[in-house]
């Protein structure tokens, strides 16, 4: 007959009543019935188990106590050394993918697995990396946007651009052009971070959205002058569409830094203007001739 102490019986009752694992509740039930003096045949009939099952968990309880009922995980042991886990956590919390030559700003499990194989010769799957990061109390969620402390870095970058333009050779030219939807606060994606400690991302402040399309020559500082719309042409108002001009330029071997031209739309006024690219019949003032 199995004899249980008061502490053991309380622990077994707690497991039997509250533990979410049904297997663990089943094992605790076996030991409780043995402690109450029920014969094995009765336990086997009540719980629909074999005598081998009762014997196995009785011996495990006698050797290891209540902790022995939790069982041992099946399968081969985990092959990733704990030191590699420390390296992964350091990369995720202190480094960026761009520090290792990746053209991305946020970590993914696939990138971490690839970097671990390239740097240390350890081949693991991205799912293994994901499980290990979760075990180290890391979660995959969106960071919190914060304003930058100052604009010193921005001033340095602008100074570098100005120096580059000032030293530009006379036979070369530069054109600022873009066609983009501008958000002062960029879209923030998910990334790995410590649980309960939300990461931060610097943003300019309150988000403002603007739509911009245009080009400007850096020497003159002026965009091409807008022209009145050509009747019957809504998408191209210069008599020669930019896309057609690009295709003809490629066939003739011509290139131009201002291929896109500029676009200005007057919302609410019902009017729109577009100037053609260099070489078209549109107004090209401010643009140098295409380089040969």
C-alpha positions in Angstrom: 0.0 0.0 0.0 1.3 3.5 -0.9 1.5 6.0 1.9 1.2 9.7 1.1 2.2 12.6 3.3 -0.2 15.5 3.7 2.0 17.7 1.5 2.2 15.1 -1.2 -1.6 14.6 -1.1 -2.3 18.3 -1.3 0.1 18.7 -4.3 -1.5 15.7 -6.1 -5.0 17.1 -5.5 -3.9 20.5 -6.9 -2.6 18.8 -10.0 -5.7 16.7 -10.4 -8.1 19.6 -10.0 -6.3 22.6 -11.6 -3.6 21.5 -14.0 -4.5 22.1 -17.7 -2.6 19.0 -18.9 -5.0 16.0 -19.0 -2.1 13.5 -18.9 -0.7 15.0 -15.7 -4.2 14.9 -14.1 -4.5 11.2 -15.1 -1.2 10.3 -13.4 -2.1 12.3 -10.3 -5.4 10.4 -10.2 -3.6 7.0 -10.3 -1.3 8.0 -7.3 -4.3 9.3 -5.3 -6.2 6.1 -5.8 -3.2 4.0 -4.8 -2.7 6.3 -1.7 -6.4 5.6 -0.7 -5.6 1.8 -0.8 -7.6 0.8 -3.9 -6.4 -2.4 -5.5 -4.8 -2.3 -9.0 -7.7 -4.1 -10.6 -10.1 -1.5 -9.4 -7.9 1.4 -10.7 -7.5 -0.3 -14.1 -11.2 -0.7 -14.4 -12.0 2.9 -13.2 -9.4 4.7 -15.4 -9.4 2.3 -18.4 -5.7 1.7 -18.2 -3.3 -1.3 -18.0 -1.3 -2.6 -15.1 1.9 -1.5 -16.9 0.7 2.1 -16.8 -0.1 1.9 -13.1 3.3 0.2 -12.4 5.2 2.8 -14.4 3.9 5.8 -12.7 4.0 4.3 -9.3 7.7 3.6 -9.7 8.3 7.1 -11.1 6.5 8.6 -8.0 8.5 6.5 -5.6 11.8 7.5 -7.2 11.3 11.2 -8.0 8.2 12.2 -6.1 5.5 14.5 -7.5 7.9 16.1 -9.9 8.4 12.7 -11.6 4.8 12.7 -12.8 5.5 15.5 -15.3 7.2 13.0 -17.6 10.1 13.4 -20.0 9.8 15.0 -23.4 10.0 12.6 -26.3 12.3 13.0 -29.3 15.9 13.9 -29.6 17.3 16.6 -27.4 17.6 20.2 -28.6 20.7 20.6 -30.7 21.2 24.3 -30.5 23.8 25.2 -27.9 22.7 27.8 -25.3 25.6 30.1 -26.4 24.0 30.4 -29.9 20.8 31.5 -28.2 22.6 34.3 -26.4 24.0 35.4 -29.7 20.6 35.4 -31.3 19.2 37.5 -28.5 22.1 39.9 -28.8 21.6 40.4 -32.5 17.8 41.0 -32.1 18.1 43.4 -29.2 21.3 45.3 -30.0 21.9 45.0 -33.8 20.1 45.6 -37.1 20.2 43.5 -40.3 21.9 46.4 -42.1 24.9 45.9 -39.8 25.5 42.6 -41.5 24.9 43.7 -45.0 21.2 42.9 -45.3 19.0 45.4 -47.2 16.2 45.4 -44.5 15.6 47.2 -41.3 13.9 44.5 -39.2 14.8 41.0 -38.2 13.0 37.9 -39.3 13.5 34.2 -38.2 14.7 33.3 -41.7 17.4 36.0 -41.7 18.6 35.0 -38.3 18.8 31.4 -39.3 20.7 32.3 -42.5 23.1 34.6 -40.5 23.7 31.9 -37.9 24.7 29.4 -40.6 26.9 31.9 -42.5 28.7 33.2 -39.4 29.0 30.1 -37.2 28.1 27.2 -39.4 25.0 26.2 -37.3 22.2 24.9 -39.5 18.8 25.4 -37.9 15.3 26.1 -39.3 13.5 29.4 -38.9 10.9 27.6 -36.7 13.6 26.6 -34.3 14.8 30.2 -34.1 11.2 31.3 -33.5 10.7 28.9 -30.6 14.0 29.7 -29.0 13.3 33.5 -29.2 9.9 32.9 -27.5 11.7 30.9 -24.8 14.0 33.8 -24.2 11.0 36.1 -23.5 11.0 37.8 -26.9 7.8 38.6 -28.9 7.2 39.7 -32.5 5.1 42.9 -32.5 5.1 46.5 -33.7 7.5 49.0 -32.1 6.4 52.3 -30.6 7.2 55.4 -32.7 9.0 58.2 -30.9 10.3 61.6 -32.0 14.1 62.0 -32.6 16.1 63.9 -30.0 17.6 66.3 -32.5 18.3 66.8 -36.2 22.1 66.8 -36.1 22.3 63.7 -38.3 20.0 65.2 -40.9 22.1 68.4 -41.1 25.2 66.3 -41.6 23.6 64.4 -44.5 22.4 67.6 -46.1 25.9 69.0 -45.9 27.3 65.9 -47.6 24.7 66.2 -50.5 25.5 69.9 -50.9 29.2 69.2 -51.1 28.6 66.5 -53.7 26.6 68.9 -55.9 29.2 71.7 -55.5 32.0 69.4 -56.7 30.0 68.0 -59.6 32.0 68.3 -62.9 30.8 70.8 -65.5 30.0 68.0 -68.0 27.7 66.2 -65.6 24.3 67.3 -64.3 21.9 66.4 -61.5 18.1 66.5 -61.4 15.9 66.1 -58.4 12.8 64.2 -59.3 10.2 62.2 -57.6 6.6 61.0 -57.8 5.5 59.7 -54.5 3.0 59.7 -51.7 4.7 61.2 -48.7 4.0 60.3 -45.1 5.9 62.1 -42.4 5.5 59.0 -40.2 6.5 55.8 -42.1 4.5 52.6 -41.8 5.8 50.6 -38.9 6.1 46.8 -39.2 6.5 44.1 -36.7 9.9 43.2 -35.1 11.4 41.1 -32.3 11.6 42.7 -28.9 11.7 41.7 -25.2 8.2 40.8 -23.8 6.8 43.7 -21.8 9.5 46.2 -23.2 8.1 47.7 -26.4 10.8 48.9 -28.7 10.8 52.4 -30.1 11.2 53.9 -33.6 12.0 57.6 -34.1 9.4 59.6 -36.1 9.1 63.3 -37.1 6.0 63.7 -35.0 2.3 63.9 -36.1 1.7 62.1 -39.3 0.9 64.2 -42.4 0.2 62.8 -45.8 1.0 64.6 -49.0 1.1 63.7 -52.7 4.1 65.0 -54.7 5.1 64.7 -58.3 7.7 66.8 -60.0 11.3 67.5 -61.0 13.7 70.3 -60.6 17.1 71.0 -62.0 19.7 71.6 -59.3 21.6 74.4 -61.0 18.6 76.6 -61.8 16.4 75.5 -59.0 13.3 75.8 -61.2 10.9 73.1 -62.4 9.7 73.0 -66.0 6.9 75.5 -66.6 3.4 74.0 -66.7 1.4 74.1 -70.0 -2.3 74.2 -70.7 -4.0 70.8 -71.3 -4.1 69.6 -74.9 -7.8 69.0 -75.9 -8.7 65.3 -76.0 -5.6 64.2 -74.0 -6.2 63.7 -70.3 -3.2 61.6 -69.3 -0.7 63.4 -71.5 -1.0 67.2 -72.1 2.1 67.9 -74.1 1.3 66.2 -77.4 3.8 63.4 -76.6 3.3 61.1 -73.6 6.3 60.5 -71.3 5.9 56.7 -71.6 6.0 57.0 -75.4 9.0 59.3 -75.2 10.8 56.8 -72.9 10.3 54.0 -75.4 11.5 56.1 -78.3 14.5 57.2 -76.3 15.5 53.6 -75.6 15.2 52.7 -79.3 17.3 55.7 -80.3 19.8 55.2 -77.5 19.1 58.5 -75.8 18.9 59.0 -72.1 18.0 62.0 -69.9 18.1 62.7 -66.2 14.6 64.3 -66.4 12.7 61.5 -68.1 9.8 61.7 -65.8 9.1 65.4 -66.1 6.8 67.1 -63.6 3.2 66.9 -62.7 1.0 69.5 -60.9 -2.6 68.9 -60.2 -5.0 71.6 -58.9 -7.5 69.8 -56.7 -10.9 71.4 -56.7 -10.1 73.7 -59.6 -10.9 71.1 -62.3 -7.6 71.9 -64.1 -4.4 69.9 -64.5 -1.0 70.6 -66.0 1.9 68.4 -67.0 5.2 69.3 -68.7 6.9 66.9 -71.0 10.3 65.4 -70.5 13.5 66.8 -72.1 13.4 66.4 -75.8 9.6 66.4 -76.1 7.5 69.3 -77.4 6.8 70.4 -73.8 8.7 73.2 -72.0 12.1 72.1 -70.9 13.6 75.2 -69.5 16.1 74.6 -66.8 17.2 71.2 -68.2 20.6 70.7 -69.9 20.7 68.7 -73.2 20.8 64.9 -72.8 24.3 63.4 -72.2 25.7 61.5 -75.2 
